[in-house]
Amino acid sequence: MQMKELNPFLKSLLGWDLNPAQIQAFDWYEKELLVWNERFNLTAIRNPEGIRSKHFLDSITCALVMNGKRKGSLIDIGTGAGFPGIPLKILLPQIRLTLVESIGKKVDFCKHVINRLELEGTTVIQGRAEELGQDKSHREQYDWAVARAVANLNTLSEYLLPLVKVGGVMIAQKGEAGPAEAQMASNAFKLLGGHLKIIRKVELPGIADDRYLIAVDKVAVTPDIYPRRTGLPAKKPLQ
């Protein structure tokens, strides 16, 4: 897929067009990711076509379950090299974005991209979701909490739902196991104040693997005991 082919796909998917500045931003982001990947292990995807489809387009599909809103606050947990948060910020420049990543070199790269692209209203935090979920400045403060390739949904819901305000949405990007994980995590959603909203299959050009968006509405306040201390949600997932 060429960079110029992003627009037709977005038009068919969302009904939106990228402007020249947005296309230029994606082009620079791709080139910089390739350069940094020569020195640091930011992502396993190391070719332009893979970056465009498996990073940029895959990230942007989150907008399909954002209810058509182009404003609001979004936190991206385990963002790595900025996915899905930075592509969503380029697409929706009016959102307020917080990126959370525990690995220093990936944090440095995200800060570099944000500064170079002048992505106003964007913050990068080196930390863990369990800590932020118990921090009053972040707990239940976001319209959306998103993540991909971080953990199974029983664990991931404990990372994300405490950060989402009542009326907001948790968005998880999942592979073929997504629907089964969502079913198994239904009780965890309920414990954390969530209710499964939709499981949406997503098809991307050039990618044969099944991909799903799992959207969970925040319908009630998360009990104070969640999230549990760092490491416990992964060690002992909610059942």
WORA-V871697 format. One record per residue. RES is the residue in one small letter. OMEGA is omega as a letter, one per 30 degrees, with the letter a starting at -180 (none if undefined). D_CENTER is the distance of its C-alpha to the mean C-alpha in Angstrom with 2 decimals. Layout:
res | omega | d_center
RES | OMEGA | D_CENTER
RES | OMEGA | D_CENTER
//
This chain:
res | omega | d_center
m | l | 22.10
q | a | 23.25
m | a | 21.24
k | a | 23.52
e | l | 22.45
l | a | 18.95
n | l | 20.72
p | l | 22.59
f | l | 19.65
l | l | 17.66
k | a | 20.96
s | a | 21.45
l | a | 17.97
l | a | 17.40
g | a | 20.82
w | l | 19.62
d | l | 20.97
l | l | 19.74
n | a | 22.41
p | l | 24.03
a | l | 22.33
q | l | 18.83
i | l | 20.13
q | l | 21.69
a | l | 18.54
f | a | 16.74
d | l | 20.04
w | l | 20.32
y | l | 16.79
e | a | 17.68
k | a | 21.07
e | l | 20.01
l | l | 17.57
l | l | 20.59
v | a | 22.87
w | a | 20.92
n | l | 20.46
e | a | 24.26
r | a | 24.45
f | l | 21.41
n | a | 19.41
l | a | 15.97
t | l | 15.07
a | a | 17.35
i | a | 17.10
r | l | 19.92
n | a | 21.17
p | a | 20.45
e | l | 20.29
g | l | 17.69
i | a | 15.48
r | a | 15.90
s | a | 15.29
k | l | 13.04
h | a | 10.74
f | a | 11.38
l | l | 12.21
d | l | 9.85
s | a | 6.84
i | a | 9.20
t | l | 10.01
c | a | 7.47
a | l | 10.30
l | a | 12.63
v | l | 11.96
m | l | 11.78
n | l | 15.58
g | a | 16.42
k | l | 15.73
r | l | 15.37
k | l | 15.73
g | a | 14.34
s | a | 12.31
l | l | 8.56
i | a | 7.48
d | a | 4.65
i | a | 6.66
g | a | 8.09
t | a | 6.69
g | l | 9.96
a | l | 11.16
g | a | 8.44
f | g | 5.88
p | a | 4.03
g | a | 5.27
i | l | 8.84
p | l | 9.47
l | l | 8.44
k | l | 10.76
i | l | 13.33
l | a | 13.37
l | a | 13.48
p | a | 15.31
q | l | 16.36
i | l | 13.19
r | a | 13.31
l | l | 10.39
t | l | 10.27
l | a | 8.85
v | a | 10.04
e | a | 11.56
s | a | 14.92
i | a | 16.42
g | a | 18.50
k | l | 18.65
k | l | 14.92
v | l | 15.03
d | a | 18.04
f | l | 16.52
c | l | 13.65
k | l | 16.52
h | l | 18.64
v | a | 16.39
i | a | 15.92
n | a | 19.68
r | a | 20.78
l | l | 18.90
e | a | 19.82
l | a | 16.48
e | l | 18.06
g | a | 16.46
t | a | 13.90
t | l | 14.24
v | a | 13.46
i | l | 14.46
q | a | 15.76
g | a | 15.74
r | a | 14.78
a | a | 13.02
e | l | 16.47
e | a | 18.11
l | a | 15.92
g | l | 16.22
q | l | 19.96
d | a | 20.01
k | a | 21.38
s | l | 19.75
h | a | 16.24
r | l | 17.19
e | a | 16.71
q | a | 16.07
y | l | 12.83
d | l | 12.67
w | l | 9.07
a | a | 7.09
v | l | 3.71
a | l | 3.82
r | l | 5.79
a | a | 9.38
v | a | 9.83
a | l | 12.57
n | a | 14.39
l | l | 13.77
n | l | 16.81
t | a | 15.41
l | l | 11.72
s | l | 13.03
e | l | 15.10
y | a | 12.35
l | a | 10.35
l | l | 13.24
p | a | 15.46
l | a | 13.21
v | l | 13.22
k | l | 16.48
v | a | 18.78
g | l | 18.17
g | a | 14.40
v | l | 11.83
m | l | 9.50
i | l | 7.17
a | l | 7.12
q | a | 7.35
k | l | 10.83
g | a | 14.00
e | a | 17.51
a | a | 17.67
g | a | 15.09
p | l | 17.93
a | l | 20.07
e | a | 17.52
a | l | 16.94
q | a | 20.71
m | a | 21.22
a | a | 18.77
s | l | 20.45
n | l | 22.56
a | l | 19.82
f | a | 18.04
k | l | 21.48
l | a | 22.25
l | l | 19.19
g | a | 19.90
g | l | 17.67
h | a | 18.81
l | a | 17.35
k | a | 16.98
i | l | 16.36
i | a | 15.71
r | l | 15.31
k | a | 16.21
v | l | 14.93
e | a | 17.36
l | a | 16.76
p | l | 19.87
g | a | 21.19
i | a | 19.00
a | a | 21.06
d | l | 18.73
d | l | 17.61
r | a | 13.97
y | l | 12.85
l | l | 10.50
i | a | 11.46
a | a | 11.66
v | l | 13.61
d | l | 15.60
k | a | 16.58
v | l | 20.35
a | l | 21.94
v | l | 21.75
t | l | 20.48
p | a | 23.61
d | a | 24.21
i | a | 24.34
y | f | 20.61
p | l | 18.68
r | a | 21.46
r | a | 22.24
t | l | 20.18
g | a | 20.30
l | l | 21.79
p | l | 18.87
a | a | 18.55
k | a | 22.34
k | a | 23.25
p | l | 20.54
l | a | 21.46
q | none | 23.64
//
